[in-house]
Amino acid sequence: MAKSADGAMPLVEHLRELRTRLVISVIAISVAFVPAWNYYPQIFDYLKLPLDGLLSDSVQLQLSNITDPFTLQIQVSLVTALVATSPLWLFQIWRFVTPGLHSNEKRWAYFFLLTATPLAFLGAAMAYWTLPVSLQLLIGFTPDSVTNLIAVDKYFEFVFRMVLVFAVGFLSPLFFVLLNFADLLAAATIRSWWRIVVMVVLVFAAVATPTGDPVTMTLVASPILVLMVLAWAVAAVNDWRRRRSNRLDEATEPDF
C-alpha cells in the first residue's frame, strides 16, 4: 500500500484497504455459512435445549407462516457463521484501524483483540448456562388455563439477546483496563468505585437472570466481579510501572 512520508495513506488506498478487509470478512462468513446451513438441525436442537424441559401441552414452540422455516434457517445459520468467524473479522477491523495508530496504541489493540474474544465467548457460555432458569421463571407466570405458544423466532431473539448482554457484561472490565493503559483512569479511582461497581454488577445479574433465586444471581455476578478485580490488579501494576518509569526519567535528567 502506498503511503506518504508521514505514514498516512491516500484516501483511494484507504478505500481499497477497506474493500479488501470487507471482502475477506464476507468470504469467511460465506464459507462458514455453508456448514452452519448443513448442520442447522443440530444447531437448532442445541439452541432449543434450554427450553426442552419446559415444553408440554401448555407450552409449545410454533411457526405461523409458510416461509418462516426457511427464514429461520437462514437467520440461525447466518448468526452461527458470524459467531464462528468473529475472531477473523474482528482481526480485519483491527488491521484496517492499525495504520492510523501509534506503536503503543497498536499494542493496546493487540491486547484488546486477544482478550476480548475469549471473554465474549465466556460471557456467551454463561448466558447459555443460565437460560434454563430464566426461561423457567418467565414461563412460570403463564396461567394454568392458558397455552403458551412461543414463536420460534421470538425464542431465538431472546436467546441471542441474552448472549449479547452477557458478552458485553464480561467485556466491561476490559474497558477499564484500556482506559487505564490510555492514562485516562487510575487504579486508585477504580478501587474507590468498588461499591458502585458491585451494585451495578449485582443489578446487571438481577436483570440478566430475572429470577428470585439469590444463588443464581450470585453465580452470574461472581465471574464478572472476579474479572473486575483482575482489571483493577492489572491497572495497579500498570500505574506502578508508569510511576517507576517517570521516577527513572526524572533521575536521569541532567541538572542545569
C-alpha positions as CSV (number, residue, x, y, z in Angstrom):
1,M,0.0,0.0,0.0
2,A,1.4,3.4,-1.0
3,K,1.9,5.8,2.0
4,S,3.1,9.3,2.3
5,A,6.3,10.2,4.2
6,D,4.5,10.6,7.5
7,G,2.8,7.1,7.1
8,A,-0.6,8.4,6.0
9,M,-2.5,6.5,3.4
10,P,-4.2,8.3,0.5
11,L,-8.0,8.3,0.5
12,V,-8.2,6.0,-2.5
13,E,-5.8,3.5,-1.0
14,H,-7.7,3.7,2.3
15,L,-10.9,2.8,0.5
16,R,-9.2,-0.1,-1.3
17,E,-7.9,-1.3,2.1
18,L,-11.5,-1.1,3.4
19,R,-12.8,-3.0,0.4
20,T,-10.2,-5.7,0.9
21,R,-11.0,-6.2,4.5
22,L,-14.7,-6.3,3.8
23,V,-14.3,-8.9,1.0
24,I,-12.1,-11.1,3.2
25,S,-14.7,-10.9,6.0
26,V,-17.7,-11.6,3.7
27,I,-15.9,-14.6,2.1
28,A,-15.1,-16.0,5.6
29,I,-18.7,-15.6,6.7
30,S,-20.0,-17.1,3.5
31,V,-17.7,-20.1,3.8
32,A,-18.8,-20.7,7.4
33,F,-22.4,-20.3,6.4
34,V,-22.3,-23.5,4.4
35,P,-21.5,-25.9,7.3
36,A,-23.8,-23.9,9.5
37,W,-26.6,-24.5,7.0
38,N,-25.8,-28.2,6.7
39,Y,-25.7,-28.7,10.5
40,Y,-28.8,-26.5,11.1
41,P,-30.8,-29.3,12.7
42,Q,-28.0,-29.9,15.3
43,I,-27.6,-26.2,15.9
44,F,-31.4,-25.8,16.3
45,D,-31.5,-28.6,18.8
46,Y,-28.6,-27.2,20.7
47,L,-30.2,-23.7,20.9
48,K,-33.6,-25.3,21.8
49,L,-32.1,-27.5,24.6
50,P,-32.6,-24.9,27.4
51,L,-36.3,-24.9,26.6
52,D,-36.8,-28.7,26.1
53,G,-37.6,-29.4,29.8
54,L,-40.4,-26.8,29.8
55,L,-42.2,-27.9,26.6
56,S,-45.6,-29.6,27.3
57,D,-49.1,-29.5,26.1
58,S,-49.4,-25.9,27.6
59,V,-46.0,-24.7,26.4
60,Q,-45.2,-25.2,22.7
61,L,-42.9,-23.7,20.0
62,Q,-44.7,-22.6,16.8
63,L,-44.2,-21.2,13.4
64,S,-47.1,-19.2,11.9
65,N,-46.2,-18.6,8.3
66,I,-45.2,-20.9,5.3
67,T,-41.9,-19.1,4.8
68,D,-40.9,-19.0,8.5
69,P,-39.0,-22.3,8.5
70,F,-36.8,-21.1,5.6
71,T,-36.3,-17.7,7.0
72,L,-35.5,-19.1,10.4
73,Q,-32.8,-21.5,9.0
74,I,-31.2,-18.5,7.2
75,Q,-31.1,-16.4,10.3
76,V,-29.7,-19.1,12.6
77,S,-27.1,-20.2,10.0
78,L,-26.0,-16.6,9.5
79,V,-25.7,-15.8,13.2
80,T,-23.7,-19.1,13.7
81,A,-21.4,-18.1,10.8
82,L,-20.9,-14.6,12.3
83,V,-20.1,-16.0,15.7
84,A,-17.8,-18.7,14.3
85,T,-15.8,-16.2,12.2
86,S,-15.8,-13.4,14.8
87,P,-12.0,-13.7,15.5
88,L,-11.2,-13.3,11.8
89,W,-13.5,-10.3,11.0
90,L,-12.5,-8.6,14.3
91,F,-8.9,-9.1,13.2
92,Q,-9.8,-7.5,9.8
93,I,-11.3,-4.5,11.6
94,W,-8.1,-4.2,13.7
95,R,-5.9,-4.4,10.6
96,F,-7.9,-1.6,8.9
97,V,-7.6,0.6,12.0
98,T,-4.0,0.0,12.9
99,P,-2.3,2.0,10.1
100,G,-3.6,5.1,11.8
101,L,-2.4,4.1,15.3
102,H,0.9,4.8,17.0
103,S,3.0,1.9,18.2
104,N,1.8,2.0,21.8
105,E,-1.8,2.2,20.6
106,K,-1.3,-0.9,18.4
107,R,-0.2,-2.8,21.5
108,W,-3.5,-1.8,23.1
109,A,-5.3,-3.0,20.1
110,Y,-3.5,-6.3,20.2
111,F,-4.3,-6.7,23.9
112,F,-8.0,-5.9,23.2
113,L,-8.3,-8.3,20.3
114,L,-6.6,-11.2,22.1
115,T,-8.5,-10.6,25.3
116,A,-12.0,-9.6,24.1
117,T,-12.6,-12.8,22.0
118,P,-12.3,-15.3,24.9
119,L,-14.1,-13.0,27.3
120,A,-17.0,-12.6,24.9
121,F,-17.2,-16.4,24.4
122,L,-17.1,-16.9,28.2
123,G,-20.0,-14.5,28.6
124,A,-22.0,-16.3,25.9
125,A,-21.3,-19.7,27.7
126,M,-22.6,-18.2,30.9
127,A,-25.7,-16.9,29.2
128,Y,-26.4,-20.3,27.8
129,W,-25.9,-21.9,31.2
130,T,-28.4,-19.6,32.9
131,L,-31.1,-19.8,30.2
132,P,-33.0,-22.8,31.7
133,V,-33.5,-20.9,35.0
134,S,-34.5,-17.7,33.3
135,L,-36.9,-19.5,30.9
136,Q,-38.5,-21.5,33.8
137,L,-39.1,-18.3,35.8
138,L,-40.6,-16.4,32.9
139,I,-42.8,-19.2,31.5
140,G,-43.9,-19.9,35.1
141,F,-46.0,-16.8,35.0
142,T,-48.3,-18.5,32.4
143,P,-51.8,-19.1,34.0
144,D,-52.8,-22.8,34.3
145,S,-55.7,-22.3,31.9
146,V,-53.6,-20.7,29.1
147,T,-51.5,-22.3,26.4
148,N,-48.2,-20.5,25.9
149,L,-47.5,-20.7,22.1
150,I,-43.9,-19.4,21.8
151,A,-42.9,-18.1,18.3
152,V,-39.6,-19.8,17.4
153,D,-38.2,-16.6,16.0
154,K,-39.1,-14.8,19.3
155,Y,-37.4,-17.5,21.3
156,F,-34.2,-17.3,19.3
157,E,-34.3,-13.5,19.6
158,F,-34.5,-13.9,23.4
159,V,-31.5,-16.3,23.3
160,F,-29.4,-14.1,21.1
161,R,-30.2,-11.0,23.2
162,M,-29.2,-12.8,26.4
163,V,-25.9,-13.9,24.8
164,L,-25.2,-10.4,23.6
165,V,-25.9,-8.9,27.1
166,F,-23.7,-11.4,28.9
167,A,-20.9,-10.9,26.3
168,V,-21.0,-7.2,26.9
169,G,-21.0,-7.7,30.7
170,F,-17.9,-9.9,30.5
171,L,-16.2,-7.3,28.3
172,S,-16.8,-4.4,30.7
173,P,-13.7,-5.0,32.9
174,L,-11.6,-4.9,29.7
175,F,-12.6,-1.3,29.0
176,F,-11.4,-0.3,32.5
177,V,-8.0,-1.7,31.6
178,L,-7.9,0.0,28.3
179,L,-8.8,3.4,29.9
180,N,-6.0,2.8,32.4
181,F,-3.5,2.0,29.6
182,A,-4.5,5.2,27.9
183,D,-3.8,7.1,31.1
184,L,-7.4,8.1,31.5
185,L,-8.3,6.1,34.5
186,A,-6.1,5.3,37.6
187,A,-6.3,2.1,39.6
188,A,-6.9,4.2,42.7
189,T,-10.1,5.6,41.0
190,I,-11.3,2.1,40.1
191,R,-10.7,1.0,43.7
192,S,-12.7,4.0,45.1
193,W,-15.6,3.0,42.9
194,W,-15.8,-0.6,44.3
195,R,-19.2,-0.1,46.0
196,I,-20.7,1.3,42.8
197,V,-19.2,-1.4,40.7
198,V,-20.5,-4.2,43.0
199,M,-24.0,-2.6,43.0
200,V,-24.0,-2.2,39.2
201,V,-22.8,-5.8,38.6
202,L,-25.5,-7.2,41.0
203,V,-28.2,-5.1,39.3
204,F,-27.0,-6.4,35.9
205,A,-27.1,-10.0,37.2
206,A,-30.6,-9.5,38.5
207,V,-31.8,-8.1,35.2
208,A,-30.0,-10.6,33.0
209,T,-31.3,-13.5,35.0
210,P,-34.8,-12.5,36.1
211,T,-35.1,-15.0,38.9
212,G,-35.7,-14.5,42.6
213,D,-33.1,-17.1,43.4
214,P,-30.1,-15.2,45.0
215,V,-27.8,-18.2,44.4
216,T,-28.2,-18.0,40.6
217,M,-27.8,-14.2,40.7
218,T,-24.6,-14.6,42.7
219,L,-23.3,-17.3,40.3
220,V,-23.8,-14.9,37.4
221,A,-22.3,-11.8,39.2
222,S,-19.3,-13.6,40.7
223,P,-17.3,-14.1,37.5
224,I,-17.8,-10.5,36.4
225,L,-16.7,-9.3,39.9
226,V,-13.6,-11.5,39.7
227,L,-12.8,-10.0,36.3
228,M,-13.3,-6.5,37.7
229,V,-10.8,-7.4,40.5
230,L,-8.3,-8.7,37.9
231,A,-8.8,-5.5,35.9
232,W,-8.0,-3.4,38.9
233,A,-4.9,-5.5,39.6
234,V,-3.7,-5.0,36.0
235,A,-4.3,-1.3,36.3
236,A,-2.5,-1.1,39.6
237,V,0.6,-2.9,38.1
238,N,0.5,-0.6,35.1
239,D,0.3,2.5,37.3
240,W,3.2,1.3,39.4
241,R,5.2,0.7,36.2
242,R,4.3,4.1,34.9
243,R,5.3,5.8,38.2
244,R,8.6,3.9,38.3
245,S,9.4,4.9,34.7
246,N,8.7,8.5,35.5
247,R,11.0,8.4,38.5
248,L,13.8,6.9,36.4
249,D,13.3,9.6,33.8
250,E,13.5,12.3,36.4
251,A,16.6,10.8,37.9
252,T,18.4,10.7,34.6
253,E,17.6,14.2,33.6
254,P,20.7,16.5,33.8
255,D,20.7,19.3,36.3
256,F,21.4,22.8,35.0
